[in-house]
Amino acid sequence: MSRADLAFENVTDTDEVMRVLNEASVRGVSVFASIVAPGGFTRDYELSIKAVKGTRLVLTPAAASPASTVPQLLPKEIQPGLELELIFSISSGQYAIRDAIADSSLTTITVNAAKSLLRQQRRRDFRVPIRPGTVECWLQRVNMVRIGPELQLTLIDLSAGGMKLKWPMQGLPEIKPGSEIQGRMKLSPGREVDFHAKLVAVFITGEASQDEAPAGFEFDGLKQDEARAILFTCLQLHREIYGR
């Protein structure tokens, strides 16, 4: 992935800002927030859109469960003036808002996106390149054939929707689009996630001596907390690589 794939485009047209916010509200998308808390620590939260007022976005903590009707309280340290980064996805791509909290209550925060809305990626799931040693991936099964012992693979990039990794061209069962794999990943800062994934494509260069080839997979059946853990790892790695 090139740096251009993560390029930020500032959305300055007021009508476009309101269109993006309103679509996000209508679709009920999750908004993931990274907030710089007192002391310089960055914390990640999942939020829901409560209201859109022009270019102002009113957010509330996501419910602990879909059936929950009890309002979730915000941590006490979340106050007006704190810097934050919001990330959400709609049909036209992935967007971010980087600004300070304009207003807050016990259950809501308000952010003005008039001058701080950024178009990040024209893809559904936020994706980051993986540097060696940051996320580890082990292969356990290919099309239900157990790999023993499990084989460590090198991740190229990762998102909550899928991954690209270096696939060994020898020693494993043959794969083609739709082939299924199972394995586990060790995320930053140490949580492990079991995964099932389906092959989308193998990028063969045509070299007869090619030992490994990039292979793209989509995750299949990830639980919500597992997808959230992967996304928060991606956000953390993005901050470390590209800065806020």
C-alpha positions in Angstrom: 0.0 0.0 0.0 1.4 3.4 -0.9 1.1 6.5 1.2 -1.3 7.9 -1.4 -3.8 5.2 -0.5 -4.1 6.9 2.9 -4.2 10.4 1.5 -6.5 12.9 3.2 -8.7 15.2 1.2 -10.3 18.0 3.1 -14.1 18.4 2.4 -14.7 22.2 2.4 -18.1 22.5 0.7 -20.7 23.0 3.5 -23.4 21.2 1.5 -21.2 18.2 1.0 -20.3 18.1 4.7 -23.9 18.0 5.6 -24.6 15.4 3.0 -21.9 13.1 4.4 -23.1 13.6 8.0 -26.7 13.0 7.2 -26.0 9.8 5.2 -24.0 8.5 8.1 -26.9 9.3 10.4 -29.5 7.7 8.2 -27.4 4.6 7.7 -26.8 4.3 11.5 -23.1 3.7 11.0 -20.8 3.2 13.9 -18.3 6.1 14.6 -15.0 5.1 16.0 -13.3 7.8 18.1 -9.7 8.2 19.2 -9.6 10.8 22.0 -6.4 12.4 23.4 -7.1 12.3 27.2 -5.4 14.3 29.8 -1.8 13.1 30.3 -1.4 12.5 26.5 -2.9 9.0 26.4 -5.1 8.2 23.4 -8.2 6.2 24.1 -10.5 4.5 21.6 -14.3 4.5 21.8 -17.3 3.3 19.7 -20.0 5.9 19.3 -23.4 6.2 17.7 -24.9 9.2 15.9 -27.7 10.8 18.0 -28.3 13.8 15.8 -27.0 16.0 13.0 -27.5 19.7 13.3 -26.2 21.3 10.1 -22.4 20.6 10.2 -22.5 19.6 13.9 -22.5 16.0 14.8 -24.0 14.8 18.1 -22.6 11.5 19.3 -23.4 9.1 22.2 -21.6 6.0 23.4 -22.6 2.8 21.6 -25.0 0.6 23.6 -23.4 -2.3 25.4 -25.8 -4.6 23.5 -28.4 -4.2 20.8 -31.2 -4.7 23.2 -29.9 -2.2 25.8 -32.1 0.9 26.4 -30.0 2.4 29.2 -28.0 5.4 28.1 -24.3 4.9 28.4 -22.3 7.5 30.3 -19.2 9.1 28.9 -16.0 9.0 30.9 -15.6 12.1 33.1 -12.4 13.2 31.4 -14.2 13.7 28.1 -14.8 17.5 28.2 -15.1 20.3 25.6 -11.7 21.2 24.2 -10.3 17.7 24.1 -8.8 16.7 20.7 -10.3 13.7 18.9 -10.3 11.8 15.7 -13.5 10.3 14.4 -13.6 7.6 11.7 -16.7 6.3 9.9 -17.6 4.8 6.5 -20.5 5.4 4.1 -21.2 4.5 0.5 -18.8 7.1 -0.9 -15.9 6.1 1.2 -14.2 6.5 4.6 -14.2 9.8 6.4 -12.5 11.3 9.4 -13.2 14.4 11.6 -10.2 15.8 13.4 -11.2 18.5 15.8 -11.8 19.4 19.4 -15.0 18.5 21.3 -17.2 21.6 21.0 -19.8 20.6 23.6 -20.5 17.7 25.9 -23.0 16.3 28.5 -23.1 13.1 30.6 -24.1 11.1 27.5 -23.2 13.1 24.4 -20.4 15.0 22.7 -20.8 17.5 19.9 -18.2 18.1 17.1 -18.4 20.7 14.4 -17.3 19.2 11.1 -17.6 22.4 9.1 -13.8 22.7 8.5 -12.5 19.4 9.8 -14.1 16.7 7.6 -11.6 14.6 5.7 -12.2 12.0 3.0 -9.7 9.3 3.8 -10.2 6.1 1.7 -12.5 5.1 -1.0 -13.1 1.7 0.5 -15.5 0.3 3.1 -13.1 -0.8 5.7 -10.1 1.2 7.1 -6.9 -0.5 6.0 -3.3 -0.1 7.2 0.0 -1.5 6.1 1.5 -3.9 8.7 5.1 -3.5 9.7 7.0 -6.7 10.8 6.4 -7.6 14.4 3.3 -5.5 15.0 0.6 -8.1 14.1 1.3 -11.8 14.0 -0.7 -14.3 11.9 -0.7 -18.1 12.1 -2.4 -20.4 9.5 -4.2 -23.5 10.9 -6.4 -24.9 8.1 -6.8 -24.6 4.4 -10.1 -25.8 3.0 -10.6 -27.8 6.2 -7.2 -29.5 5.8 -5.3 -29.0 9.0 -1.8 -27.5 8.8 0.4 -29.0 11.4 2.2 -27.4 13.1 0.5 -24.1 12.4 2.4 -21.9 10.0 3.2 -18.2 10.7 2.5 -16.0 7.7 3.5 -12.4 6.9 0.8 -9.8 6.9 1.0 -7.1 4.2 -2.0 -5.0 5.3 -5.1 -5.4 7.5 -8.6 -4.1 8.0 -11.7 -5.2 9.9 -13.0 -6.6 6.6 -10.0 -8.6 5.5 -6.2 -8.8 5.0 -3.5 -9.2 2.4 -0.6 -11.6 3.3 2.3 -13.3 1.7 1.1 -16.8 0.6 3.7 -19.6 0.3 3.5 -21.0 -3.3 4.8 -24.4 -2.2 4.0 -26.9 0.6 0.3 -25.9 1.1 -2.9 -27.1 -0.5 -3.8 -25.4 -3.7 -6.1 -22.4 -3.3 -8.3 -20.4 -5.7 -10.9 -17.6 -5.3 -13.4 -18.8 -2.7 -11.0 -21.1 -0.9 -11.3 -20.9 2.9 -8.6 -20.6 5.6 -8.6 -20.6 9.3 -6.1 -19.3 11.8 -5.4 -16.8 14.5 -3.9 -13.4 14.8 -2.1 -11.7 17.7 -3.1 -8.1 17.7 -1.6 -5.1 19.4 -1.3 -4.9 22.4 -1.6 -8.7 22.6 -5.2 -9.8 22.2 -5.7 -12.9 20.0 -8.5 -13.3 17.5 -9.4 -16.6 15.7 -10.5 -16.0 12.1 -12.1 -17.7 9.1 -11.4 -16.0 5.7 -12.1 -16.6 2.0 -9.6 -15.9 -0.7 -10.4 -13.0 -3.1 -7.3 -13.1 -5.3 -3.7 -14.2 -5.5 -1.4 -11.7 -7.2 1.0 -13.9 -9.3 3.8 -12.1 -11.1 4.5 -14.9 -13.5 7.9 -15.7 -12.2 8.5 -19.4 -12.1 10.7 -19.1 -9.0 8.2 -17.1 -7.0 8.2 -18.5 -3.5 5.5 -16.2 -2.1 2.7 -14.2 -3.6 0.4 -11.5 -2.1 -3.0 -13.0 -1.5 -6.1 -11.0 -0.5 -8.7 -12.5 1.9 -12.0 -11.4 3.3 -12.9 -12.3 6.8 -16.0 -14.5 7.2 -18.2 -14.5 10.3 -16.1 -12.3 12.6 -17.9 -11.5 15.8 -18.5 -7.8 16.5 -16.0 -7.6 19.3 -13.4 -9.3 17.2 -13.9 -6.9 14.3 -13.8 -4.0 16.7 -10.5 -5.3 18.2 -9.0 -5.5 14.7 -10.2 -2.0 13.8 -8.8 -0.5 17.0 -5.5 -2.1 16.2 -5.6 -0.6 12.7 -6.3 2.8 14.2 -3.4 2.5 16.6 -1.0 1.4 13.9 -2.2 4.3 11.6 -1.4 6.8 14.3 2.0 5.3 14.8 2.8 5.3 11.1 1.2 8.5 9.8 0.6 10.6 12.9 -2.6 12.4 13.8 
